[in-house]
Structure formats: structure tokens, C-alpha cells
Amino acid sequence: MIWKDGFVINSTSPAPFTKSTRFTDVAAVAIVSLFVVVAFSRWTSTSEGASAELGSQALITFAGIALACALSLTFWGLRPSLAGVRTPAILLLAAYALFGIISSAWSPTPFFSLGKSIEMLMLVILGATCGVTAAWRQVPIQSPILIALAIRVLGSLAQNMWLGGTIIRMNDYFGRQRFTFGYLHPNESAKVILFLILFLWPQFFSAKKTGHKLIIFLLTLANGWLLYLTDSRTSIGLALIAIIAIAAAHLPSNRLRVIFTITVLLTAIATALGVVWIIEDKLASLDPAKVAEWMTLNERVPLWQAMLTEALDAPIAGHGYFASRLYGLQVYPWAVHSHNMIIETFLNLGMIGLFILGVFYLLLAAFSAKVAKPAAAVGFLAALTIEGMLSIEVIIPGIGVYILSALITHASWRHQLQTLRS
């Protein structure tokens, strides 16, 4: 190993070790991240969400991602991108997107499949580039992502004020009054808030001053309230689990963590039993249709049955990336995807896609076990995986896959650099 001008020579992964201006580095990654999160804002009242065709919003999103890529190349060139895609887990995510591109050849909606899979590939590479750059420059990747998400939320609240004269914009969705960011779907609005909470809450434990802790706590509480107003039950449940898990992880000993976890679980069970006892006499008077809706997880179970039936018609290579939208909308008017990442992958990319996704998770599990202190990527992946049982954030172009790629590469390269130093 030869060192010259802060770079590793005769290595397959050359990387600078020298610290540069921290503010400039954080700002550069935050700007690229901001363009990504803004690209997934909803700027028009109509979108491609209710169809399997590319619309004006899809073009706006694609343009935003492309602009973020152009900024990345301007700031750092190709080198961190090439280094990032050599990370095994990122290679698999890229392979998933590449197979999606190939699948457009037999997709019933070829242009839609091609556009979405290219978006996915761009976001994976872009996230990997930012993660590698942050690791090389010794910048914590969480900071710029937190800044980008915070600006996005503030901007969306301003958009609400502009559209309706109030920051709390409530819309009717299938008989439910739900909070939204502008024209964004309540569930998509909830994911943005959830991601912000996932990055904001850990700052409470790292803050040194009581005043800073109080501010972070109040901000987390405010975002929790907005999340509650979205009535997105999956994201609300994930936020509660994440808040408790992060708090437990910061306890000083394993014994306290176990006691804390058991206490929380017993309290949750007691609360659930108490609620059942209180409303037991009212269950008989409930609308049978509403009870059936709860028992089928808001009609997800029959959707899964219909999607699996379609998937079995093309079990090897699937029907094509995002073909699920075409089939889902034939079952329910809200079913723009399978609401389960395993079924979604099986339907779209078949057993080949499931194999890629399975190896991706195995690699991350092995990596997290190897790293002495679990990286931020592990917690974020856990949240997206739980969410993936009722949605598909890990395997579609979106803010989630960008952040996940950035966290994975940052953790991987930081571990490599620490190993090389030692």
C-alpha cells in the first residue's frame, strides 16, 4: 500500500483520507439530496398514479433526478460513482434496476417500465455517489440528508399555505380526512415525515446541551403530529417502533436495553387488552364491512391473492418492472402497486428478481454482523423492510432507495477506510 497526496495508490478503491472544508462538503451532499427529495414532490393536481402511463409529473420527477446527477458530476466527477457501484449491495440494487430495464422488452407497459427502472438505477448510483463522497471526506451522511428532508418539509408546508391558505391541508381520500403535502398522496407525505423523524430523533441523544435536546424533542413531536394527521397507519406504526428502538439503542448497557424493551412490550400488550376490554361491548354494533376491512388489512389480502395469481402466469422473469400497476388498478382503484415488496418483485421480475432481492438482504445482514457498531443503514433498512410488507419502498424509485443507497455505501466505505487505517 503506497500513499501519495492523501490517496491510496495500488488499490482497487482509491480514496482520499484528508479532511476538506466540512461546511462545503455537507452543503454539496445536502444540495444533491435536496434535488432528489424535491423531485418527488407533487407539483400538479394530476399524476401518473392512477394509470400505467407516463405523465407530466413523471417527466418532472425524471428531470429533477437528472439534474441531481448533473450536479453530482459537477461537484465530484465520475470517480465516487464508480467506487460506489463496486459496493456489493449497491451492485445488487443496480442489477435489480438493470433487469427492470431489460424487462421492459416484454412488459405490457414498456415505456413506463423503462422510465421507472432508469429512475431506479439513477437513484441507486446517485445515493452511492453521495455516500462514498461523504465517507471519503469524513462527513456524517446523516447531516446533509437531515437538512434536505427538513427543507423539503418546510417547503411543502409553504406549498400548502399557497394552495389553500393553511399549512394543515386536509383532503378526503375514500371517506377519510387526511393531511397531505400539496398534491402528494397522504401515504407519500407520511413517508417524507417518517424519514425526517428517523434522522431527527437520533440527534436528541447526540445533542450536548439541554436546550438543543428540548428543541429536537419538540420538532420530533411536531412531525409526529403531522404524521398522525396523515392517517397513514403503516408509517405511524413504524415511527413508534423506530422511536422506541432508537431510544433503547442509546441506553448505556444491554441489561437496561432488555428491561426497557420488555417494559415497552408489556405496556403495549396491556394497552391493547385495555382497549379491547373498553370497546368489547361496542364491537357487535360496528359496521360488518368495516370489520371485514380491518380483517383483510384494508383489503390488501384479496389484492395479494389477485397479484399472486397474475404472477404465476410468468414465474421466471415476471411481467415487467411496474407492470403491477396495470394489474392492480384492475382490482382496486387505489392499487397502484402490490403493497408488498415480495409479491411486487415476483409479479414484476419473477424468480430472477426475488433471487436478486434475497441476495441483497443476505449481503446486508452479513455486513451488519461484521461491523462492530451497526451502521445507520441497518436501522433504516429495517424500517423499510417492515414497511415493505405493506408497501414497496425498497424496490421502487423514490426518496427511500436514494437514502438507503447513500447509507449503505457510507457505512461500507467508512468501515473499509477504518480497516485500512488500522
N, C-alpha and C positions, 0 to 999 in steps of 0.2 A: 504494500500500500504506500503510494507516494503522494505527498501533499504539496500543492502549489497554489498560491493566491486564494486560499480558502476553499479549494475544490479537491475532491478525491480523484486522483488520476489512476488509470489502470483498473477502473471499477466499471461494472456494467451499469451502475446507477450513480453517476457523478452528482454531487450536491454541495452547495455552499454551506459552510458552518458559521460564517461570520454574521453577526447581528447587523442589520441595517436599521434605518430610522423606523422605529416601531409604529409611529403615527402614520407614516406614509404607507407601510405595509398593510396595517389594519384598514386604512381608508380604501386602498386598492381592492382588497378582497371584499370589503363591505359594498363598494360600488358595483362590482360584478354580481354579488349576491342580490343586491337591490334590484338590478335589472331583471334577474331571474324571478324574484318574488312578485315584482310589478307586472311581469309578462303574463302571470296567471291571475291578474285582476280581471274583472269583467267590465268592459267599457261600453258595451252595447246591451240593449234590453233583449236582443235575440242572440242565440248562440247555436253551436252545433250539438248542444247537449241532448236535444230531443230528436236527433236524427243521426244517421251514419254518413253524413256528407260534410265536407269541409266548408265552413262559413267564414264570415268576416272576422269573427273573434279568433278562430283558429289561425288565420293569417297574422293577426296582431300578436298572438302568442308566439308564433314561429319567428316573427320579426324581432320580438324582444329577446328571445333566446339567441338568435343570430347576432344581435347587437352585443349581447353579453360575451359571446365568443370572440367577436372582433375586438372588444375592449381587452379581453384576456390576452389575445395575441399581441396587442399593442403594448400592454404592460410588461409581459413576461416572455413573449415569443413562444416557440413550439416545445422548448426543452422540458418544462414541467409537465406538459400534456403527455409527451412521450414517456416520461418517467412514471406518471400516474397510471397510465393504462397497463403498465407492467405489474401493477399490484394484482395478485391472483383474483381476489374477489371482484375487483373492478373489471378485469378481463372477462369474468363470467357475466357480469351485468351487461357489458358491451356485447358479448356473444348472444345474450338474450335479445338485445335490440337488433343485432345484425340478422338473427334468424327471423325476427319480426319483419325486417326489410325483405328478406327472401320470401317470406310467406305471403307478401302482397301479390306474388305471382298467381296464387290460387285463391286469394281472398275474394269474397263476394263484393267487397267494397275496396278495391285495390288502392285507389288514391288516398283514401282515409287511412288504411293500414300503413301505407308507405310514409305518409306525412307524420303519423304518430310515432312510428318506430324510429324515424330520423330524429324527431324531437327527443325521444328517449336516449338515443345514442349521444346526441349533443349534450344533454344534461349530465349524463354519466361522465363524459370526458371533461366537461366544464367543472363539475364538482371535484373530480380527481385533480384537476389542474390547481384549483384553489387550495385543496388540502395539502398537496405536495409543496406548493409555494409557501404556505403558512408554516409547514414543518421545516423547510429549508431556512426560512427567515426567523425561526424560533418565535412565531406569533401564535397565541392560542386561537384556534379556529373558531371557538365558540363566540368570541367577542365580535368579530365582523358580522357573523350570521345573526347574532342577537340585535345588533344595530340595524341591519337590513329589515328584520322582522318587525322591530319596533317602529321604524319609519313607515313600513307598509301598513301597519295597523292604524297609526295616526293619519296617514294619507287616506285610508279607507273611511275613517270616521269623518274626515273633512269632505269626502265624496258624498257620504250620507247627508251631511249638512247642506251641501249644494243641491242634491237631488230632492230632498224632502223637508229641509228646514230644521232637521233634528238629527243628532248623532245616533239616536236609537231608532233605527229604521226596521220596522216590523212588517212582515209580509205574510199573507195567507198561503200555506202550502198544504194542500189536501186536507183542509179543515184545521190546521194547526198554525197559530200565530208564532212566527219565528224571526229572530234577529238575523239580518244579513248585512254584508258589506256591499253597498251599491247594488249592482245587478247579480252579484255572486250568489250561488246556491247556499242555503244555510249550512249544509254539511261541509262545503268548501270553506266557508267563513269560519266554521268551528275548527277546521284543521289548522288554519293560519294562527288562530288564537292558541290552540293546543301546542303548536310548535313554539310559540313565543313563551308559553308557560314552562315548557320543557327546558328552555335555555335561560329563562329568567330566575326560576326558583333556586337552582344551584348557587346563584350569585348571593343569595341570602346567607348561605353558610360560609362563603369565602369572604364576605364583607367584614372589615375590621371594626368599623365604628357602628355604634348603636343606631345613630341617625340614618346611616345608609341601610342598615338592616330593616328599619321601620319603613323606609321608602320602598324598598324592594318588596316587603311583605304587602304593603298597601297596593302596589302595582299588580302583584300576583292576584290579590283579592279582587281588584277591579277587572282584570282579564278573566278571572273565574266567573264573575258575574255576567260578563258579556257571553262567555261560553255557555252559561246556564240559559241565557235568553235565546240562544240558537236552537235549543231543544234537540241538540244532536246527542243522543243518549250514548252512542259509542264513544265519542270524543270526551264527553263529560266523565264517563267511567274511567277512561284511560288517564285523564288528568288527575283524578282522585288517586288512582293506583300509582301514577308517577310521583305525585307529591309525597305520598306515604313512603314509597321506595327510596326516593332521594333523601328524605329525612332520616330513614333508617340507615342508609349507607354512610351518613355523616356522623353517626353515633361513634363514640370513642372505642368501643370494644364489641367483639362478636356476641358476648353474653347479653349486652344491652340491646343489640340488634334483634336477637332472638326473642327477648322479653317484649320488646316493642312490637315486633311482628305478631306474636301470639296475642298480645293485648288488643291490637287493632282488629285481628281476625275475630276474636271473641266478641268484641264490641259490635262489629259488623253483623255477626250472626244474631246477637241479642237484639239489635235494632231491627233486623229483618223479621225475626219472630214477633217482636212487639208490634210492628206494622201489620203483620198478618193477623194478629190477635185483635187489633183495633178495628180492622176493616172486614173481619171474617163474616159478620152478620150482614155486610153490605154486598158481599160477593154475588149472592143469589140475584140481586136486583140489577147487576151490571148487564149491559148490552151483550148478548151472546156473540155478536160479530166482533165486538171489541176484545172479548176474552180470546176468541179464535185468533185474532190478530197478534195478541201477545204470545200465544202458544206457538205461533209459526214465526216468531221473531220478525214481526212486521211484514209478514208474507214472504220472507226470504226463503223459507224451507221449500214451498212449492216452486219458487224461482230456481233454486238449486236443482230440484228434480228435473225441471224442464231443460235447464242448461246442460246437465249431465247427459240427458237423452240426446241432445244435439251433439255433444262432444263425442259420444260413442260412434257417431257416423264417420268421424275422421280421427281415430285414436292416435295415430302415429305422429303426424305433423300438424294436426289441428285444421281449423277453418281459415286461419289467417289472423294476424295481430289486430285486435279491436273488432273482430267480426262479432264478438259477443254483443256489441251494441245493437246490431241488426236483429239478432235473435231475441235479446232481452226485451226490446221495445215491442215485440210481438206478443209478449206475455203480460207485461205491465207497462203503463205509460211512463213510469219513473225508473225503469230498469235499464239504465244506460250502461251497466256492466253487471257482472255476476254476483257482486257483493261477497266475494270470497276469492282470494288470490290463487288458491289451488285449483278450484273449478275454472276460474278465469283462464289460467295458464293451460289447463287441459283442453278447454274448448278452443282457445286461440292457437296454441302452439303444440298441442298434443303431448305425447310422452317425451318427445325431444325437449320441449320447453320445461316440463316437470323435472327432467334429469338435470338441466342447467340450473334451475332454481334450487333443487335439492343439494347439489354440489356447492352452490353459493353459500347456503346456510351451514353446511358442514365445514367449509373453509373458515367462515367467521367464528364458528364455535371453537375450532381448533386454535384460531388466533387469539381469541379472548382468554382461553385457558393458558396460553403461552405467556401472555403479557402479565407481569406481576400485578399491576394496578389496572383493573378493567377500564378500557377507554370509553370516552363519551359515546362512541359509535355503538357500543354494546347496548347501553340503555335506550338509545334512540331506536336501534333496530328492534329491540324487544317491544317497544311501544308500537312500531309499525307492523310487527308480526302479529301482535294481538289484534290490532286494528284490521289486519289483513284477513282475519277470519270472517269479518263482516264487510270488508271493503278491499281495495286492491292497491293501496298507495305505493307499495314497494316496486310494483311491476308496470307502472304507467308513468308517462312524462308528467312531472309535477314538482312542486317545491320539495316534497318528501324525498324523492330519489336523488335530487341535487344535493340536499343536505347530507343524506346518508353517504353518498359517494365522497363528499368532502371530509366527513368524519372518519370514514374507513381509511382513506389514503393518508390523512393527517396522523392517525394513530399508528398506522403501519410504518410510515416513514420516520416518525419520531422514535419508534421502537428500534428501527434499523440504525438510525444515527446514534442513539444512545449505546447500542451494542458496539458499533464501530469505535466510539469514543473510549469505551471501557476496554 
